[in-house]
Structures are given as structure tokens and as C-alpha cells.
Amino acid sequence: MRHTEFWARLDHTLGRDYSRVWADQFVMAELGGRTARQALDAGVEPKEVWRAVWSALELPARER
């Protein structure tokens, strides 16, 4: 997964405006106590970040 696909999925899930706020503020234990944006900026693969987001938001299996 590329960064562009990650952001497109998050935008689709939360809406473009809120997805950016959420990615900057919601801390996830699965990402070592980081936000999605912090994890991506630290070099964590977008697919791994998406898995954490998927779990945190309790999205349906089809969104995985």
C-alpha cells in the first residue's frame, strides 16, 4: 500500500477534513503510542498503519 492509498482510504472512511484531524490526534497503542501521521512520518509502512486504523475504528472486514 502506498501513502496515497492510505490517505484515500482514511478520507473515504472519515471524510477528507476529519481524517486529517483524526490522523494527527488519535494515539494508538498498536503504533507504539503514536498517531497515524507520526507513525507514517517515522517510516512505518502505510499497510501496517492502516491495520491499526482499521482495528481502532472497528471497521468491517471488507475495509481491511
HTML snippet that shows the backbone in 3Dmol.js (N, CA, C, O; Angstrom):
<script src="https://3Dmol.org/build/3Dmol-min.js"></script>
<div id="view" style="width:600px;height:400px;position:relative"></div>
<script>
const pdb = `
ATOM      1  N   MET A   1       0.840  -1.168   0.000  1.00  0.00           N
ATOM      2  CA  MET A   1       0.000   0.000   0.000  1.00  0.00           C
ATOM      3  C   MET A   1       0.896   1.246   0.000  1.00  0.00           C
ATOM      4  O   MET A   1       1.897   1.307   0.713  1.00  0.00           O
ATOM      5  N   ARG A   2       0.524   2.206  -0.792  1.00  0.00           N
ATOM      6  CA  ARG A   2       1.243   3.486  -0.851  1.00  0.00           C
ATOM      7  C   ARG A   2       0.582   4.490   0.091  1.00  0.00           C
ATOM      8  O   ARG A   2      -0.547   4.300   0.543  1.00  0.00           O
ATOM      9  N   HIS A   3       1.302   5.537   0.363  1.00  0.00           N
ATOM     10  CA  HIS A   3       0.752   6.596   1.220  1.00  0.00           C
ATOM     11  C   HIS A   3      -0.537   7.166   0.623  1.00  0.00           C
ATOM     12  O   HIS A   3      -1.484   7.457   1.353  1.00  0.00           O
ATOM     13  N   THR A   4      -0.572   7.324  -0.698  1.00  0.00           N
ATOM     14  CA  THR A   4      -1.762   7.887  -1.343  1.00  0.00           C
ATOM     15  C   THR A   4      -2.979   6.994  -1.132  1.00  0.00           C
ATOM     16  O   THR A   4      -4.085   7.492  -0.926  1.00  0.00           O
ATOM     17  N   GLU A   5      -2.782   5.679  -1.184  1.00  0.00           N
ATOM     18  CA  GLU A   5      -3.898   4.763  -0.948  1.00  0.00           C
ATOM     19  C   GLU A   5      -4.338   4.826   0.514  1.00  0.00           C
ATOM     20  O   GLU A   5      -5.533   4.798   0.809  1.00  0.00           O
ATOM     21  N   PHE A   6      -3.369   4.910   1.428  1.00  0.00           N
ATOM     22  CA  PHE A   6      -3.713   5.029   2.843  1.00  0.00           C
ATOM     23  C   PHE A   6      -4.617   6.234   3.061  1.00  0.00           C
ATOM     24  O   PHE A   6      -5.676   6.118   3.678  1.00  0.00           O
ATOM     25  N   TRP A   7      -4.192   7.409   2.548  1.00  0.00           N
ATOM     26  CA  TRP A   7      -4.969   8.632   2.756  1.00  0.00           C
ATOM     27  C   TRP A   7      -6.317   8.559   2.063  1.00  0.00           C
ATOM     28  O   TRP A   7      -7.306   9.071   2.589  1.00  0.00           O
ATOM     29  N   ALA A   8      -6.379   7.938   0.902  1.00  0.00           N
ATOM     30  CA  ALA A   8      -7.657   7.790   0.202  1.00  0.00           C
ATOM     31  C   ALA A   8      -8.617   6.932   1.025  1.00  0.00           C
ATOM     32  O   ALA A   8      -9.804   7.244   1.119  1.00  0.00           O
ATOM     33  N   ARG A   9      -8.113   5.862   1.613  1.00  0.00           N
ATOM     34  CA  ARG A   9      -8.966   5.007   2.449  1.00  0.00           C
ATOM     35  C   ARG A   9      -9.447   5.749   3.690  1.00  0.00           C
ATOM     36  O   ARG A   9     -10.616   5.652   4.065  1.00  0.00           O
ATOM     37  N   LEU A  10      -8.542   6.491   4.326  1.00  0.00           N
ATOM     38  CA  LEU A  10      -8.924   7.228   5.525  1.00  0.00           C
ATOM     39  C   LEU A  10      -9.928   8.326   5.175  1.00  0.00           C
ATOM     40  O   LEU A  10     -10.884   8.553   5.916  1.00  0.00           O
ATOM     41  N   ASP A  11      -9.712   9.003   4.053  1.00  0.00           N
ATOM     42  CA  ASP A  11     -10.659  10.021   3.598  1.00  0.00           C
ATOM     43  C   ASP A  11     -12.030   9.416   3.350  1.00  0.00           C
ATOM     44  O   ASP A  11     -13.048   9.993   3.734  1.00  0.00           O
ATOM     45  N   HIS A  12     -12.058   8.263   2.713  1.00  0.00           N
ATOM     46  CA  HIS A  12     -13.321   7.577   2.430  1.00  0.00           C
ATOM     47  C   HIS A  12     -14.038   7.190   3.725  1.00  0.00           C
ATOM     48  O   HIS A  12     -15.263   7.273   3.816  1.00  0.00           O
ATOM     49  N   THR A  13     -13.267   6.772   4.713  1.00  0.00           N
ATOM     50  CA  THR A  13     -13.839   6.303   5.979  1.00  0.00           C
ATOM     51  C   THR A  13     -14.335   7.442   6.854  1.00  0.00           C
ATOM     52  O   THR A  13     -15.423   7.358   7.425  1.00  0.00           O
ATOM     53  N   LEU A  14     -13.550   8.503   6.966  1.00  0.00           N
ATOM     54  CA  LEU A  14     -13.871   9.563   7.921  1.00  0.00           C
ATOM     55  C   LEU A  14     -14.246  10.901   7.282  1.00  0.00           C
ATOM     56  O   LEU A  14     -14.686  11.819   7.974  1.00  0.00           O
ATOM     57  N   GLY A  15     -14.074  11.007   5.982  1.00  0.00           N
ATOM     58  CA  GLY A  15     -14.273  12.296   5.322  1.00  0.00           C
ATOM     59  C   GLY A  15     -12.939  13.031   5.277  1.00  0.00           C
ATOM     60  O   GLY A  15     -12.132  12.919   6.200  1.00  0.00           O
ATOM     61  N   ARG A  16     -12.711  13.765   4.226  1.00  0.00           N
ATOM     62  CA  ARG A  16     -11.393  14.388   3.993  1.00  0.00           C
ATOM     63  C   ARG A  16     -10.953  15.300   5.133  1.00  0.00           C
ATOM     64  O   ARG A  16      -9.818  15.197   5.597  1.00  0.00           O
ATOM     65  N   ASP A  17     -11.814  16.172   5.583  1.00  0.00           N
ATOM     66  CA  ASP A  17     -11.416  17.128   6.625  1.00  0.00           C
ATOM     67  C   ASP A  17     -11.150  16.436   7.956  1.00  0.00           C
ATOM     68  O   ASP A  17     -10.116  16.670   8.581  1.00  0.00           O
ATOM     69  N   TYR A  18     -12.068  15.596   8.388  1.00  0.00           N
ATOM     70  CA  TYR A  18     -11.903  14.960   9.695  1.00  0.00           C
ATOM     71  C   TYR A  18     -10.772  13.937   9.692  1.00  0.00           C
ATOM     72  O   TYR A  18     -10.116  13.746  10.716  1.00  0.00           O
ATOM     73  N   SER A  19     -10.537  13.285   8.575  1.00  0.00           N
ATOM     74  CA  SER A  19      -9.487  12.256   8.532  1.00  0.00           C
ATOM     75  C   SER A  19      -8.121  12.840   8.891  1.00  0.00           C
ATOM     76  O   SER A  19      -7.324  12.176   9.553  1.00  0.00           O
ATOM     77  N   ARG A  20      -7.842  14.059   8.467  1.00  0.00           N
ATOM     78  CA  ARG A  20      -6.553  14.694   8.757  1.00  0.00           C
ATOM     79  C   ARG A  20      -6.430  15.022  10.243  1.00  0.00           C
ATOM     80  O   ARG A  20      -5.374  14.827  10.845  1.00  0.00           O
ATOM     81  N   VAL A  21      -7.513  15.520  10.826  1.00  0.00           N
ATOM     82  CA  VAL A  21      -7.522  15.829  12.256  1.00  0.00           C
ATOM     83  C   VAL A  21      -7.333  14.546  13.055  1.00  0.00           C
ATOM     84  O   VAL A  21      -6.524  14.489  13.980  1.00  0.00           O
ATOM     85  N   TRP A  22      -8.085  13.526  12.688  1.00  0.00           N
ATOM     86  CA  TRP A  22      -8.018  12.247  13.392  1.00  0.00           C
ATOM     87  C   TRP A  22      -6.611  11.662  13.303  1.00  0.00           C
ATOM     88  O   TRP A  22      -6.074  11.186  14.303  1.00  0.00           O
ATOM     89  N   ALA A  23      -6.018  11.694  12.124  1.00  0.00           N
ATOM     90  CA  ALA A  23      -4.674  11.139  11.927  1.00  0.00           C
ATOM     91  C   ALA A  23      -3.622  11.886  12.735  1.00  0.00           C
ATOM     92  O   ALA A  23      -2.587  11.321  13.087  1.00  0.00           O
ATOM     93  N   ASP A  24      -3.886  13.148  13.026  1.00  0.00           N
ATOM     94  CA  ASP A  24      -2.939  13.963  13.802  1.00  0.00           C
ATOM     95  C   ASP A  24      -3.145  13.843  15.309  1.00  0.00           C
ATOM     96  O   ASP A  24      -2.236  14.155  16.079  1.00  0.00           O
ATOM     97  N   GLN A  25      -4.328  13.395  15.744  1.00  0.00           N
ATOM     98  CA  GLN A  25      -4.647  13.453  17.167  1.00  0.00           C
ATOM     99  C   GLN A  25      -4.906  12.114  17.850  1.00  0.00           C
ATOM    100  O   GLN A  25      -4.692  11.998  19.057  1.00  0.00           O
ATOM    101  N   PHE A  26      -5.357  11.110  17.121  1.00  0.00           N
ATOM    102  CA  PHE A  26      -5.736   9.840  17.745  1.00  0.00           C
ATOM    103  C   PHE A  26      -4.502   8.951  17.926  1.00  0.00           C
ATOM    104  O   PHE A  26      -3.890   8.509  16.953  1.00  0.00           O
ATOM    105  N   VAL A  27      -4.155   8.702  19.174  1.00  0.00           N
ATOM    106  CA  VAL A  27      -2.968   7.904  19.509  1.00  0.00           C
ATOM    107  C   VAL A  27      -3.371   6.432  19.612  1.00  0.00           C
ATOM    108  O   VAL A  27      -4.381   6.094  20.230  1.00  0.00           O
ATOM    109  N   MET A  28      -2.566   5.565  18.997  1.00  0.00           N
ATOM    110  CA  MET A  28      -2.862   4.133  19.003  1.00  0.00           C
ATOM    111  C   MET A  28      -1.719   3.341  19.621  1.00  0.00           C
ATOM    112  O   MET A  28      -0.559   3.500  19.240  1.00  0.00           O
ATOM    113  N   ALA A  29      -2.060   2.491  20.573  1.00  0.00           N
ATOM    114  CA  ALA A  29      -1.068   1.639  21.226  1.00  0.00           C
ATOM    115  C   ALA A  29      -0.386   0.734  20.203  1.00  0.00           C
ATOM    116  O   ALA A  29       0.808   0.455  20.312  1.00  0.00           O
ATOM    117  N   GLU A  30      -1.143   0.279  19.219  1.00  0.00           N
ATOM    118  CA  GLU A  30      -0.600  -0.620  18.195  1.00  0.00           C
ATOM    119  C   GLU A  30       0.522   0.032  17.393  1.00  0.00           C
ATOM    120  O   GLU A  30       1.312  -0.658  16.748  1.00  0.00           O
ATOM    121  N   LEU A  31       0.588   1.343  17.434  1.00  0.00           N
ATOM    122  CA  LEU A  31       1.636   2.067  16.709  1.00  0.00           C
ATOM    123  C   LEU A  31       2.673   2.627  17.672  1.00  0.00           C
ATOM    124  O   LEU A  31       3.361   3.599  17.360  1.00  0.00           O
ATOM    125  N   GLY A  32       2.779   2.016  18.830  1.00  0.00           N
ATOM    126  CA  GLY A  32       3.780   2.442  19.803  1.00  0.00           C
ATOM    127  C   GLY A  32       3.441   3.758  20.476  1.00  0.00           C
ATOM    128  O   GLY A  32       4.329   4.527  20.844  1.00  0.00           O
ATOM    129  N   GLY A  33       2.142   4.013  20.634  1.00  0.00           N
ATOM    130  CA  GLY A  33       1.728   5.253  21.276  1.00  0.00           C
ATOM    131  C   GLY A  33       1.855   6.464  20.369  1.00  0.00           C
ATOM    132  O   GLY A  33       2.049   7.585  20.839  1.00  0.00           O
ATOM    133  N   ARG A  34       1.745   6.234  19.073  1.00  0.00           N
ATOM    134  CA  ARG A  34       1.842   7.317  18.091  1.00  0.00           C
ATOM    135  C   ARG A  34       0.533   7.475  17.354  1.00  0.00           C
ATOM    136  O   ARG A  34      -0.320   6.588  17.359  1.00  0.00           O
ATOM    137  N   THR A  35       0.394   8.614  16.726  1.00  0.00           N
ATOM    138  CA  THR A  35      -0.741   8.827  15.838  1.00  0.00           C
ATOM    139  C   THR A  35      -0.407   8.207  14.478  1.00  0.00           C
ATOM    140  O   THR A  35       0.731   7.814  14.224  1.00  0.00           O
ATOM    141  N   ALA A  36      -1.410   8.129  13.619  1.00  0.00           N
ATOM    142  CA  ALA A  36      -1.173   7.601  12.269  1.00  0.00           C
ATOM    143  C   ALA A  36      -0.135   8.448  11.542  1.00  0.00           C
ATOM    144  O   ALA A  36       0.767   7.911  10.898  1.00  0.00           O
ATOM    145  N   ARG A  37      -0.260   9.765  11.643  1.00  0.00           N
ATOM    146  CA  ARG A  37       0.685  10.636  10.942  1.00  0.00           C
ATOM    147  C   ARG A  37       2.099  10.483  11.507  1.00  0.00           C
ATOM    148  O   ARG A  37       3.065  10.430  10.746  1.00  0.00           O
ATOM    149  N   GLN A  38       2.224  10.413  12.823  1.00  0.00           N
ATOM    150  CA  GLN A  38       3.546  10.239  13.429  1.00  0.00           C
ATOM    151  C   GLN A  38       4.174   8.921  12.981  1.00  0.00           C
ATOM    152  O   GLN A  38       5.369   8.862  12.689  1.00  0.00           O
ATOM    153  N   ALA A  39       3.365   7.872  12.928  1.00  0.00           N
ATOM    154  CA  ALA A  39       3.872   6.565  12.508  1.00  0.00           C
ATOM    155  C   ALA A  39       4.336   6.614  11.051  1.00  0.00           C
ATOM    156  O   ALA A  39       5.411   6.112  10.721  1.00  0.00           O
ATOM    157  N   LEU A  40       3.535   7.212  10.194  1.00  0.00           N
ATOM    158  CA  LEU A  40       3.928   7.327   8.784  1.00  0.00           C
ATOM    159  C   LEU A  40       5.192   8.159   8.642  1.00  0.00           C
ATOM    160  O   LEU A  40       6.092   7.806   7.880  1.00  0.00           O
ATOM    161  N   ASP A  41       5.259   9.263   9.375  1.00  0.00           N
ATOM    162  CA  ASP A  41       6.449  10.126   9.308  1.00  0.00           C
ATOM    163  C   ASP A  41       7.690   9.423   9.833  1.00  0.00           C
ATOM    164  O   ASP A  41       8.809   9.743   9.432  1.00  0.00           O
ATOM    165  N   ALA A  42       7.488   8.455  10.740  1.00  0.00           N
ATOM    166  CA  ALA A  42       8.617   7.710  11.312  1.00  0.00           C
ATOM    167  C   ALA A  42       9.036   6.541  10.422  1.00  0.00           C
ATOM    168  O   ALA A  42       9.988   5.827  10.739  1.00  0.00           O
ATOM    169  N   GLY A  43       8.327   6.345   9.310  1.00  0.00           N
ATOM    170  CA  GLY A  43       8.710   5.295   8.375  1.00  0.00           C
ATOM    171  C   GLY A  43       7.951   3.993   8.503  1.00  0.00           C
ATOM    172  O   GLY A  43       8.297   3.011   7.846  1.00  0.00           O
ATOM    173  N   VAL A  44       6.921   3.963   9.334  1.00  0.00           N
ATOM    174  CA  VAL A  44       6.102   2.756   9.438  1.00  0.00           C
ATOM    175  C   VAL A  44       5.347   2.593   8.121  1.00  0.00           C
ATOM    176  O   VAL A  44       4.820   3.561   7.574  1.00  0.00           O
ATOM    177  N   GLU A  45       5.301   1.378   7.628  1.00  0.00           N
ATOM    178  CA  GLU A  45       4.637   1.100   6.355  1.00  0.00           C
ATOM    179  C   GLU A  45       3.151   1.475   6.434  1.00  0.00           C
ATOM    180  O   GLU A  45       2.491   1.180   7.431  1.00  0.00           O
ATOM    181  N   PRO A  46       2.625   2.122   5.390  1.00  0.00           N
ATOM    182  CA  PRO A  46       1.217   2.509   5.390  1.00  0.00           C
ATOM    183  C   PRO A  46       0.263   1.341   5.640  1.00  0.00           C
ATOM    184  O   PRO A  46      -0.776   1.510   6.276  1.00  0.00           O
ATOM    185  N   LYS A  47       0.615   0.164   5.142  1.00  0.00           N
ATOM    186  CA  LYS A  47      -0.251  -1.005   5.350  1.00  0.00           C
ATOM    187  C   LYS A  47      -0.359  -1.336   6.845  1.00  0.00           C
ATOM    188  O   LYS A  47      -1.438  -1.676   7.329  1.00  0.00           O
ATOM    189  N   GLU A  48       0.746  -1.236   7.563  1.00  0.00           N
ATOM    190  CA  GLU A  48       0.738  -1.502   8.996  1.00  0.00           C
ATOM    191  C   GLU A  48      -0.068  -0.431   9.740  1.00  0.00           C
ATOM    192  O   GLU A  48      -0.811  -0.738  10.672  1.00  0.00           O
ATOM    193  N   VAL A  49       0.085   0.813   9.319  1.00  0.00           N
ATOM    194  CA  VAL A  49      -0.685   1.898   9.936  1.00  0.00           C
ATOM    195  C   VAL A  49      -2.166   1.690   9.650  1.00  0.00           C
ATOM    196  O   VAL A  49      -3.000   1.888  10.534  1.00  0.00           O
ATOM    197  N   TRP A  50      -2.504   1.292   8.418  1.00  0.00           N
ATOM    198  CA  TRP A  50      -3.907   1.059   8.081  1.00  0.00           C
ATOM    199  C   TRP A  50      -4.498  -0.058   8.947  1.00  0.00           C
ATOM    200  O   TRP A  50      -5.644   0.043   9.385  1.00  0.00           O
ATOM    201  N   ARG A  51      -3.737  -1.108   9.193  1.00  0.00           N
ATOM    202  CA  ARG A  51      -4.230  -2.193  10.056  1.00  0.00           C
ATOM    203  C   ARG A  51      -4.589  -1.662  11.435  1.00  0.00           C
ATOM    204  O   ARG A  51      -5.614  -2.043  12.000  1.00  0.00           O
ATOM    205  N   ALA A  52      -3.755  -0.787  11.979  1.00  0.00           N
ATOM    206  CA  ALA A  52      -4.026  -0.192  13.296  1.00  0.00           C
ATOM    207  C   ALA A  52      -5.267   0.695  13.241  1.00  0.00           C
ATOM    208  O   ALA A  52      -6.095   0.668  14.151  1.00  0.00           O
ATOM    209  N   VAL A  53      -5.393   1.476  12.177  1.00  0.00           N
ATOM    210  CA  VAL A  53      -6.567   2.335  11.998  1.00  0.00           C
ATOM    211  C   VAL A  53      -7.822   1.477  11.880  1.00  0.00           C
ATOM    212  O   VAL A  53      -8.833   1.745  12.529  1.00  0.00           O
ATOM    213  N   TRP A  54      -7.746   0.461  11.060  1.00  0.00           N
ATOM    214  CA  TRP A  54      -8.871  -0.452  10.846  1.00  0.00           C
ATOM    215  C   TRP A  54      -9.348  -1.035  12.171  1.00  0.00           C
ATOM    216  O   TRP A  54     -10.549  -1.099  12.434  1.00  0.00           O
ATOM    217  N   SER A  55      -8.408  -1.454  12.996  1.00  0.00           N
ATOM    218  CA  SER A  55      -8.731  -2.020  14.296  1.00  0.00           C
ATOM    219  C   SER A  55      -9.317  -0.960  15.234  1.00  0.00           C
ATOM    220  O   SER A  55     -10.325  -1.207  15.896  1.00  0.00           O
ATOM    221  N   ALA A  56      -8.697   0.201  15.292  1.00  0.00           N
ATOM    222  CA  ALA A  56      -9.147   1.271  16.193  1.00  0.00           C
ATOM    223  C   ALA A  56     -10.553   1.742  15.857  1.00  0.00           C
ATOM    224  O   ALA A  56     -11.342   2.043  16.753  1.00  0.00           O
ATOM    225  N   LEU A  57     -10.863   1.806  14.582  1.00  0.00           N
ATOM    226  CA  LEU A  57     -12.180   2.273  14.141  1.00  0.00           C
ATOM    227  C   LEU A  57     -13.206   1.147  14.054  1.00  0.00           C
ATOM    228  O   LEU A  57     -14.379   1.382  13.762  1.00  0.00           O
ATOM    229  N   GLU A  58     -12.750  -0.076  14.310  1.00  0.00           N
ATOM    230  CA  GLU A  58     -13.632  -1.248  14.246  1.00  0.00           C
ATOM    231  C   GLU A  58     -14.382  -1.310  12.917  1.00  0.00           C
ATOM    232  O   GLU A  58     -15.603  -1.463  12.870  1.00  0.00           O
ATOM    233  N   LEU A  59     -13.608  -1.184  11.845  1.00  0.00           N
ATOM    234  CA  LEU A  59     -14.185  -1.209  10.508  1.00  0.00           C
ATOM    235  C   LEU A  59     -14.527  -2.635  10.094  1.00  0.00           C
ATOM    236  O   LEU A  59     -13.944  -3.583  10.621  1.00  0.00           O
ATOM    237  N   PRO A  60     -15.451  -2.803   9.170  1.00  0.00           N
ATOM    238  CA  PRO A  60     -15.813  -4.147   8.707  1.00  0.00           C
ATOM    239  C   PRO A  60     -14.657  -4.817   7.967  1.00  0.00           C
ATOM    240  O   PRO A  60     -13.752  -4.147   7.469  1.00  0.00           O
ATOM    241  N   ALA A  61     -14.702  -6.117   7.904  1.00  0.00           N
ATOM    242  CA  ALA A  61     -13.638  -6.908   7.278  1.00  0.00           C
ATOM    243  C   ALA A  61     -13.383  -6.474   5.838  1.00  0.00           C
ATOM    244  O   ALA A  61     -12.240  -6.510   5.382  1.00  0.00           O
ATOM    245  N   ARG A  62     -14.405  -6.071   5.127  1.00  0.00           N
ATOM    246  CA  ARG A  62     -14.227  -5.676   3.717  1.00  0.00           C
ATOM    247  C   ARG A  62     -13.367  -4.427   3.560  1.00  0.00           C
ATOM    248  O   ARG A  62     -12.858  -4.158   2.472  1.00  0.00           O
ATOM    249  N   GLU A  63     -13.200  -3.666   4.635  1.00  0.00           N
ATOM    250  CA  GLU A  63     -12.391  -2.449   4.592  1.00  0.00           C
ATOM    251  C   GLU A  63     -10.920  -2.727   4.888  1.00  0.00           C
ATOM    252  O   GLU A  63     -10.081  -1.834   4.774  1.00  0.00           O
ATOM    253  N   ARG A  64     -10.615  -3.948   5.263  1.00  0.00           N
ATOM    254  CA  ARG A  64      -9.255  -4.298   5.650  1.00  0.00           C
ATOM    255  C   ARG A  64      -8.366  -4.309   4.450  1.00  0.00           C
ATOM    256  O   ARG A  64      -7.172  -4.584   4.568  1.00  0.00           O
TER     257      ARG A  64
END
`;
const viewer = $3Dmol.createViewer("view");
viewer.addModel(pdb, "pdb");
viewer.setStyle({}, {cartoon: {color: "spectrum"}});
viewer.zoomTo();
viewer.render();
</script>
